[in-house]
Amino acid sequence: MNQRKHIIVIGAGAAGMIAAGEAARRGARVTLLEKNNKTGVKILMSGGTRCNITHDTDARGITEVFGHARRFLQPSVGRFSPTDVVQMFNKLGVATKIESTGKVFPESNRAVEVRDALHQDMIQAGVDLRLNCGVTDLRIAESGSGETNHWEVVTETETLACDVVIVTAGGQSWPGCGTTGDAYAWLRKLGHKIVQTRPALVPLVGGTDWMRALSGITLDDCVATVRTKTNTGEIQTGKKAVLIQRRSSLLLTHFGLSGPAAMDVSGSMTAASRIDQVHLEVDVLPNESEAEVENWFTNRSGNDGRRRVSSIVAGVMPQRLADSIVAASDSDCHVSDLPAKNRRRLVSCLKRLPVPITGTRGFAKAEVTAGGVKLAEVNPSTMESRLQKNLYIAGEVLDVDGWIGGYNFQAAFSTGHAAAVAATSE
Ligand SMILES: Cc1cc2nc3c(=O)[nH]c(=O)nc-3n(C[C@H](O)[C@H](O)[C@H](O)COP(=O)(O)OP(=O)(O)OC[C@H]3O[C@@H](n4cnc5c(N)ncnc54)[C@H](O)[C@@H]3O)c2cc1C
């Protein structure tokens, strides 16, 4: 390995800090450029400032939540797996814990501990960190031969030359964090295709008046399903019509829906050319079949028949939610008085509650960016561009987005690590 190889890493987030530290440890001279006045801004705010660093699963369990990017991520996540991430943090002095959901957090619940560990590790490895240093352009240096590029990285104040560039500038969600999609323009100029970007893991805007009035209520366990519609707006049924299905908790808000189930299905909704071309429904009682729920309201005689429908529904969910669903399905009566038509409507509301969605909270509130650098143009084992030698691309700037649960940091760590290993190998 060439000890004096100069690598510039652009962006000091999860992918960039791992890449910079690993490359320096492997003997390269590394400069890390970050436009913010501190490193790891998204790490600091992640997981409600607790930082869900990865998920308690194997490499396959990580990659399978990345949809079209699943195969692309297999080599890098296989080589730097959730176990490796946990071991790395433990070695750096960050004790970790696994929660019942499988999410891995620092035992301290302090995201700052995660950021500090990565920061100190790379500084100790010899990385030259330059904060308040926004990159404005990336171009091939004229001194480069036809075979192998050298690079010029243009910042607001100077132009830096180097042998290798690793782009880890993130996507364009939460732009206040510094992630304003800057790298797309440079990479486009270098020939890369940028798959249309859109918000993912984003709260959904819509719902009905009664849903918004229940703002603050959480459904601890429900299944959100997104279905396709026909051109004339009819909801399609059958397995093939299901775009995504996610079982988790869901939060009713004053603007619509939030919480893991809503956020996880949001990317499939923003992928539609218009959001009203897909249909969102929620199974509020995933442990019961439709027939079992129907049975609660049939064959009731004597005292059971005198019970109010809402009191039965309130046995399995918050009273206010039960009252609203019962009212919405016109079923507010005694069980024995419930007409079959209304009973079917009630069961349908409980098992397939339609939630009209008109939009999302946009990039401003999206935890990740879907779309980005086209994966076919990047080597999945090395993260090197297939179009430009000595250019590596890792993290969320790529066209990868996974579910809530630590998967996205894992992808950033794995791809950043792969880039550093390859960039320092001859
Ligand atoms: C509110 C919130 C909570 C989240 N919680 C979790 C969680 O708990 N678990 C999880 O797995 N994922 C979580 N995510 C997603 C996760 O933060 C990202 O997937 C991850 O940070 C991507 O890492 P990255 O290194 O590719 O990009 P980033 O972390 O976004 O880092 C990119 C860096 O590049 C810098 N940069 C950009 N442009 C330039 C430029 N022109 N010049 C210099 N520097 C530049 C940026 O300032 C930034 O520091 C959360 C996201 C948000 C917004």
The ligand as an SDF file (V2000), in Angstrom:
LIG
                    3D

 53 58  0  0  0  0  0  0  0  0999 V2000
  -34.1500   12.9840   12.8090 C   0  0  0  0  0  0  0  0  0  0  0  0
  -33.4030   11.7910   12.3020 C   0  0  0  0  0  0  0  0  0  0  0  0
  -33.2800   10.6710   13.0940 C   0  0  0  0  0  0  0  0  0  0  0  0
  -32.6100    9.5400   12.6140 C   0  0  0  0  0  0  0  0  0  0  0  0
  -32.4610    8.4630   13.4380 N   0  0  0  0  0  0  0  0  0  0  0  0
  -31.8220    7.3650   12.9820 C   0  0  0  0  0  0  0  0  0  0  0  0
  -31.5650    6.2720   13.8470 C   0  0  0  0  0  0  0  0  0  0  0  0
  -31.8040    6.3230   15.0540 O   0  0  0  0  0  0  0  0  0  0  0  0
  -30.9900    5.1550   13.3050 N   0  0  0  0  0  0  0  0  0  0  0  0
  -30.6260    5.0830   11.9750 C   0  0  0  0  0  0  0  0  0  0  0  0
  -30.1170    4.0570   11.5300 O   0  0  0  0  0  0  0  0  0  0  0  0
  -30.7970    6.1350   11.1620 N   0  0  0  0  0  0  0  0  0  0  0  0
  -31.3680    7.2700   11.6350 C   0  0  0  0  0  0  0  0  0  0  0  0
  -31.5150    8.3500   10.8060 N   0  0  0  0  0  0  0  0  0  0  0  0
  -30.9530    8.2690    9.4350 C   0  0  0  0  0  0  0  0  0  0  0  0
  -29.4330    8.4880    9.5040 C   0  0  0  0  0  0  0  0  0  0  0  0
  -29.1780    9.6840   10.2310 O   0  0  0  0  0  0  0  0  0  0  0  0
  -28.8220    8.5940    8.1140 C   0  0  0  0  0  0  0  0  0  0  0  0
  -29.2070    7.4960    7.3450 O   0  0  0  0  0  0  0  0  0  0  0  0
  -27.2970    8.6430    8.2220 C   0  0  0  0  0  0  0  0  0  0  0  0
  -26.9260    9.7840    8.9670 O   0  0  0  0  0  0  0  0  0  0  0  0
  -26.6250    8.6850    6.8600 C   0  0  0  0  0  0  0  0  0  0  0  0
  -25.2360    8.7920    7.0710 O   0  0  0  0  0  0  0  0  0  0  0  0
  -24.2840    9.5170    6.0160 P   0  0  0  0  0  0  0  0  0  0  0  0
  -22.9490    9.5570    6.6390 O   0  0  0  0  0  0  0  0  0  0  0  0
  -24.4260    8.8950    4.6850 O   0  0  0  0  0  0  0  0  0  0  0  0
  -24.8800   10.9810    5.8570 O   0  0  0  0  0  0  0  0  0  0  0  0
  -25.0150   12.1380    6.9600 P   0  0  0  0  0  0  0  0  0  0  0  0
  -25.0100   11.5850    8.3260 O   0  0  0  0  0  0  0  0  0  0  0  0
  -26.1830   12.9170    6.5270 O   0  0  0  0  0  0  0  0  0  0  0  0
  -23.6700   12.9700    6.7970 O   0  0  0  0  0  0  0  0  0  0  0  0
  -23.3780   13.7380    5.6670 C   0  0  0  0  0  0  0  0  0  0  0  0
  -22.4390   14.8530    6.0940 C   0  0  0  0  0  0  0  0  0  0  0  0
  -21.9570   15.5180    4.9270 O   0  0  0  0  0  0  0  0  0  0  0  0
  -21.9090   16.8990    5.1970 C   0  0  0  0  0  0  0  0  0  0  0  0
  -21.9650   17.6380    3.9290 N   0  0  0  0  0  0  0  0  0  0  0  0
  -23.0030   17.7240    3.0620 C   0  0  0  0  0  0  0  0  0  0  0  0
  -22.6720   18.5000    2.0300 N   0  0  0  0  0  0  0  0  0  0  0  0
  -21.3850   18.9050    2.2370 C   0  0  0  0  0  0  0  0  0  0  0  0
  -20.4940   19.7580    1.5240 C   0  0  0  0  0  0  0  0  0  0  0  0
  -20.8600   20.3460    0.3880 N   0  0  0  0  0  0  0  0  0  0  0  0
  -19.2570   19.9590    2.0270 N   0  0  0  0  0  0  0  0  0  0  0  0
  -18.8720   19.3770    3.2000 C   0  0  0  0  0  0  0  0  0  0  0  0
  -19.6850   18.5870    3.9290 N   0  0  0  0  0  0  0  0  0  0  0  0
  -20.9300   18.3470    3.4440 C   0  0  0  0  0  0  0  0  0  0  0  0
  -23.1390   17.1390    6.0480 C   0  0  0  0  0  0  0  0  0  0  0  0
  -23.0420   18.3620    6.7660 O   0  0  0  0  0  0  0  0  0  0  0  0
  -23.1300   15.9150    6.9500 C   0  0  0  0  0  0  0  0  0  0  0  0
  -22.3800   16.1410    8.1140 O   0  0  0  0  0  0  0  0  0  0  0  0
  -32.1170    9.5160   11.2870 C   0  0  0  0  0  0  0  0  0  0  0  0
  -32.2370   10.6550   10.4900 C   0  0  0  0  0  0  0  0  0  0  0  0
  -32.8550   11.7890   10.9900 C   0  0  0  0  0  0  0  0  0  0  0  0
  -32.9570   13.0020   10.1010 C   0  0  0  0  0  0  0  0  0  0  0  0
  1  2  1  0
  2  3  1  0
  2 52  2  0
  3  4  2  0
  4  5  1  0
  4 50  1  0
  5  6  2  0
  6  7  1  0
  6 13  1  0
  7  8  2  0
  7  9  1  0
  9 10  1  0
 10 11  2  0
 10 12  1  0
 12 13  2  0
 13 14  1  0
 14 15  1  0
 14 50  1  0
 15 16  1  0
 16 17  1  0
 16 18  1  0
 18 19  1  0
 18 20  1  0
 20 21  1  0
 20 22  1  0
 22 23  1  0
 23 24  1  0
 24 25  2  0
 24 26  1  0
 24 27  1  0
 27 28  1  0
 28 29  2  0
 28 30  1  0
 28 31  1  0
 31 32  1  0
 32 33  1  0
 33 34  1  0
 33 48  1  0
 34 35  1  0
 35 36  1  0
 35 46  1  0
 36 37  1  0
 36 45  1  0
 37 38  2  0
 38 39  1  0
 39 40  1  0
 39 45  2  0
 40 41  1  0
 40 42  2  0
 42 43  1  0
 43 44  2  0
 44 45  1  0
 46 47  1  0
 46 48  1  0
 48 49  1  0
 50 51  2  0
 51 52  1  0
 52 53  1  0
M  END
$$$$
